[in-house]
Amino acid sequence: MKPLNYAILKYFTTIKEASADDVIEALKAQYGNFKALRKPAVVEALMTAEANGLLEETRYEFDQNKELRVFYHAHKEGADTINSYIK
């Protein structure tokens, strides 16, 4: 099993875009018991990946509870970097 942050980054190389909620839903079967698979921690991981140039924000919207959902994707260079370090 990969470390959770690696799994989050690797997930973005397999999809068009995702929000923190999407990441949690996609990884909960394997990582659901991890304390770091909670929204604040996942948002922090995504923002860190964006700050490091691996992901970029694609859009945002409000959900039915009026909470902001930010969507990210791995651009080509980011995906190439992720794939070169995480097999």
N, CA, C and O of each residue as an XYZ file, in Angstrom:
348
protein
N       0.855     -1.178      0.000
C       0.000      0.000      0.000
C       0.905      1.246      0.000
O       1.850      1.353      0.781
N       0.585      2.162     -0.885
C       1.321      3.428     -0.960
C       0.952      4.334      0.220
O      -0.138      4.212      0.777
N       1.856      5.240      0.599
C       1.458      6.275      1.559
C       0.271      7.063      0.997
O       0.151      7.216     -0.219
N      -0.585      7.550      1.851
C      -1.804      8.231      1.418
C      -1.518      9.395      0.482
O      -2.180      9.522     -0.549
N      -0.560     10.241      0.807
C      -0.284     11.386     -0.075
C       0.160     10.940     -1.457
O      -0.163     11.596     -2.448
N       0.895      9.836     -1.545
C       1.273      9.289     -2.849
C       0.026      8.820     -3.591
O      -0.120      9.064     -4.789
N      -0.867      8.150     -2.877
C      -2.096      7.653     -3.511
C      -2.945      8.813     -4.026
O      -3.550      8.716     -5.094
N      -2.991      9.905     -3.272
C      -3.747     11.082     -3.713
C      -3.153     11.622     -5.007
O      -3.879     11.865     -5.971
N      -1.852     11.808     -5.033
C      -1.207     12.325     -6.241
C      -1.383     11.375     -7.411
O      -1.706     11.806     -8.518
N      -1.174     10.101     -7.181
C      -1.303      9.113     -8.261
C      -2.728      9.086     -8.807
O      -2.927      8.902    -10.008
N      -3.710      9.266     -7.944
C      -5.108      9.307     -8.375
C      -5.321     10.392     -9.437
O      -6.076     10.197    -10.390
N      -4.661     11.517     -9.266
C      -4.837     12.617    -10.216
C      -4.229     12.329    -11.584
O      -4.516     13.046    -12.543
N      -3.406     11.310    -11.696
C      -2.871     10.937    -13.004
C      -3.824     10.021    -13.757
O      -3.570      9.664    -14.907
N      -4.926      9.639    -13.106
C      -5.863      8.695    -13.725
C      -7.218      9.319    -14.058
O      -8.074      8.659    -14.647
N      -7.417     10.575    -13.688
C      -8.723     11.216    -13.878
C      -8.546     12.591    -14.512
O      -7.443     13.138    -14.551
N      -9.654     13.136    -15.007
C      -9.612     14.467    -15.625
C      -9.484     15.566    -14.578
O      -8.642     16.455    -14.711
N     -10.309     15.514    -13.542
C     -10.258     16.485    -12.452
C     -10.999     15.910    -11.264
O     -11.794     14.981    -11.403
N     -10.731     16.473    -10.084
C     -11.399     16.000     -8.872
C     -11.301     17.056     -7.785
O     -10.405     17.901     -7.783
N     -12.250     16.981     -6.860
C     -12.241     17.828     -5.666
C     -11.793     16.966     -4.488
O     -11.609     15.758     -4.634
N     -11.621     17.577     -3.340
C     -11.254     16.828     -2.131
C     -12.299     15.757     -1.828
O     -11.953     14.640     -1.444
N     -13.566     16.095     -1.999
C     -14.631     15.113     -1.756
C     -14.501     13.918     -2.700
O     -14.704     12.776     -2.287
N     -14.164     14.176     -3.958
C     -13.981     13.097     -4.931
C     -12.816     12.194     -4.537
O     -12.904     10.971     -4.645
N     -11.723     12.808     -4.079
C     -10.546     12.053     -3.656
C     -10.912     11.143     -2.484
O     -10.568      9.961     -2.478
N     -11.600     11.691     -1.507
C     -12.000     10.911     -0.335
C     -12.868      9.731     -0.748
O     -12.660      8.609     -0.288
N     -13.824      9.984     -1.604
C     -14.718      8.920     -2.069
C     -13.945      7.838     -2.823
O     -14.196      6.648     -2.633
N     -13.010      8.249     -3.673
C     -12.252      7.293     -4.480
C     -11.302      6.446     -3.639
O     -11.064      5.281     -3.960
N     -10.760      7.015     -2.575
C      -9.742      6.311     -1.794
C     -10.252      5.687     -0.491
O      -9.494      5.014      0.206
N     -11.514      5.902     -0.161
C     -11.991      5.448      1.148
C     -12.021      3.938      1.296
O     -11.897      3.443      2.416
N     -12.177      3.188      0.226
C     -12.178      1.726      0.346
C     -10.834      1.221      0.859
O     -10.786      0.294      1.667
N      -9.748      1.825      0.396
C      -8.430      1.372      0.790
C      -7.855      2.150      1.980
O      -7.111      1.588      2.784
N      -8.196      3.439      2.094
C      -7.587      4.302      3.104
C      -8.602      4.874      4.092
O      -8.275      5.803      4.830
N      -9.800      4.354      4.122
C     -10.867      4.905      4.939
C     -10.577      4.991      6.424
O     -11.160      5.824      7.118
N      -9.687      4.148      6.924
C      -9.377      4.187      8.350
C      -8.222      5.136      8.676
O      -7.846      5.270      9.840
N      -7.656      5.794      7.662
C      -6.568      6.745      7.882
C      -7.136      8.068      8.378
O      -8.089      8.598      7.807
N      -6.549      8.589      9.434
C      -6.980      9.881      9.973
C      -6.791     11.007      8.952
O      -7.556     11.972      8.941
N      -5.786     10.885      8.107
C      -5.492     11.926      7.118
C      -6.467     11.919      5.940
O      -6.426     12.824      5.106
N      -7.342     10.914      5.858
C      -8.336     10.908      4.776
C      -9.607     11.590      5.266
O     -10.703     11.034      5.194
N      -9.434     12.778      5.752
C     -10.534     13.644      6.169
C     -10.391     14.933      5.385
O      -9.290     15.312      4.987
N     -11.497     15.595      5.169
C     -11.505     16.725      4.253
C     -10.433     17.781      4.543
O      -9.732     18.175      3.611
N     -10.269     18.252      5.758
C      -9.231     19.286      5.983
C      -7.828     18.825      5.576
O      -7.063     19.598      5.000
N      -7.494     17.578      5.871
C      -6.174     17.060      5.533
C      -6.019     16.865      4.026
O      -4.949     17.130      3.477
N      -7.066     16.407      3.358
C      -7.007     16.221      1.906
C      -6.915     17.577      1.207
O      -6.148     17.729      0.256
N      -7.680     18.555      1.663
C      -7.590     19.903      1.090
C      -6.167     20.429      1.243
O      -5.615     21.009      0.307
N      -5.579     20.232      2.405
C      -4.198     20.683      2.628
C      -3.234     19.977      1.677
O      -2.339     20.616      1.125
N      -3.402     18.670      1.475
C      -2.544     17.918      0.557
C      -2.682     18.438     -0.873
O      -1.691     18.562     -1.592
N      -3.913     18.740     -1.281
C      -4.138     19.250     -2.640
C      -3.529     20.635     -2.815
O      -2.924     20.928     -3.847
N      -3.688     21.478     -1.813
C      -3.118     22.826     -1.900
C      -1.584     22.779     -1.902
O      -0.938     23.582     -2.575
N      -1.016     21.855     -1.161
C       0.440     21.687     -1.160
C       0.919     21.208     -2.524
O       1.922     21.700     -3.042
N       0.207     20.250     -3.104
C       0.568     19.758     -4.436
C       0.458     20.877     -5.468
O       1.277     20.965     -6.383
N      -0.549     21.726     -5.323
C      -0.681     22.865     -6.235
C       0.484     23.835     -6.049
O       1.064     24.299     -7.031
N       0.825     24.142     -4.816
C       1.932     25.063     -4.535
C       3.257     24.521     -5.064
O       4.147     25.288     -5.430
N       3.382     23.196     -5.103
C       4.604     22.570     -5.603
C       4.572     22.328     -7.109
O       5.509     21.748     -7.658
N       3.513     22.762     -7.779
C       3.445     22.675     -9.234
C       3.020     21.337     -9.790
O       3.157     21.106    -10.991
N       2.509     20.444     -8.958
C       2.078     19.134     -9.442
C       0.630     19.126     -9.907
O       0.273     18.388    -10.826
N      -0.198     19.936     -9.282
C      -1.613     20.055     -9.638
C      -1.925     21.514     -9.924
O      -1.191     22.414     -9.518
N      -3.025     21.730    -10.629
C      -3.509     23.095    -10.788
C      -5.025     23.112    -10.654
O      -5.717     22.148    -10.980
N      -5.505     24.234    -10.166
C      -6.940     24.422     -9.978
C      -7.602     24.544    -11.343
O      -7.107     25.249    -12.223
N      -8.734     23.846    -11.513
C      -9.452     23.921    -12.782
C     -10.736     24.731    -12.679
O     -11.088     25.466    -13.601
N     -11.429     24.595    -11.564
C     -12.690     25.324    -11.385
C     -13.132     25.195     -9.943
O     -12.522     24.475     -9.152
N     -14.192     25.895     -9.612
C     -14.780     25.776     -8.284
C     -16.277     25.969     -8.394
O     -16.778     26.568     -9.346
N     -16.984     25.449     -7.399
C     -18.443     25.573     -7.344
C     -18.869     25.415     -5.891
O     -18.081     24.997     -5.043
N     -20.098     25.748     -5.622
C     -20.669     25.533     -4.304
C     -21.520     24.275     -4.341
O     -22.265     24.052     -5.295
N     -21.411     23.451     -3.302
C     -22.246     22.262     -3.236
C     -23.612     22.617     -2.656
O     -23.897     23.788     -2.409
N     -24.456     21.608     -2.438
C     -25.809     21.850     -1.946
C     -25.827     22.451     -0.549
O     -26.826     23.049     -0.148
N     -24.731     22.302      0.201
C     -24.633     22.882      1.542
C     -23.951     24.250      1.540
O     -23.610     24.787      2.594
N     -23.758     24.800      0.353
C     -23.104     26.108      0.173
C     -21.634     26.085      0.605
O     -21.080     27.115      0.989
N     -21.008     24.904      0.541
C     -19.580     24.779      0.803
C     -18.836     24.840     -0.528
O     -19.279     24.273     -1.527
N     -17.721     25.523     -0.524
C     -16.916     25.659     -1.733
C     -16.221     24.339     -2.053
O     -15.592     23.733     -1.186
N     -16.341     23.904     -3.296
C     -15.628     22.729     -3.801
C     -14.655     23.213     -4.867
O     -15.062     23.786     -5.877
N     -13.393     22.985     -4.640
C     -12.350     23.370     -5.590
C     -11.900     22.113     -6.317
O     -11.638     21.086     -5.691
N     -11.812     22.195     -7.624
C     -11.403     21.061     -8.447
C      -9.986     21.290     -8.955
O      -9.599     22.411     -9.287
N      -9.225     20.208     -9.008
C      -7.833     20.243     -9.460
C      -7.631     19.178    -10.532
O      -8.419     18.242    -10.667
N      -6.552     19.353    -11.287
C      -6.119     18.296    -12.190
C      -4.600     18.312    -12.263
O      -3.955     19.309    -11.938
N      -4.047     17.194    -12.693
C      -2.602     17.102    -12.910
C      -2.349     17.441    -14.370
O      -2.715     16.672    -15.260
N      -1.728     18.581    -14.623
C      -1.350     18.944    -15.990
C      -0.249     17.986    -16.454
O       0.265     17.207    -15.651
N       0.110     18.032    -17.708
C       1.046     17.060    -18.274
C       2.363     17.004    -17.504
O       2.832     15.918    -17.161
N       2.957     18.150    -17.234
C       4.241     18.166    -16.529
C       4.098     17.620    -15.109
O       4.958     16.884    -14.626
N       2.994     17.992    -14.445
C       2.748     17.484    -13.099
C       2.542     15.981    -13.092
O       3.093     15.277    -12.247
N       1.744     15.487    -14.039
C       1.495     14.047    -14.135
C       2.787     13.300    -14.449
O       3.039     12.236    -13.884
N       3.612     13.852    -15.349
C       4.893     13.221    -15.675
C       5.792     13.142    -14.443
O       6.444     12.126    -14.204
N       5.820     14.221    -13.666
C       6.632     14.238    -12.446
C       6.109     13.227    -11.437
O       6.887     12.469    -10.858
N       4.799     13.209    -11.223
C       4.192     12.252    -10.290
C       4.523     10.830    -10.723
O       4.948     10.010     -9.909
N       4.328     10.541    -12.000
C       4.565      9.180    -12.503
C       6.042      8.787    -12.467
O       6.359      7.603    -12.350
N       6.943      9.758    -12.565
C       8.363      9.418    -12.513
C       8.806      9.068    -11.095
O       9.754      8.302    -10.922
N       8.145      9.609    -10.087
C       8.512      9.342     -8.696
C       7.670      8.262     -8.037
O       8.143      7.561     -7.143
N       6.433      8.126     -8.471
C       5.521      7.153     -7.841
C       5.121      6.137     -8.900
O       4.370      6.452     -9.823
N       5.611      4.953     -8.765
C       5.326      3.899     -9.746
C       4.022      3.205     -9.471
O       3.640      2.295    -10.206
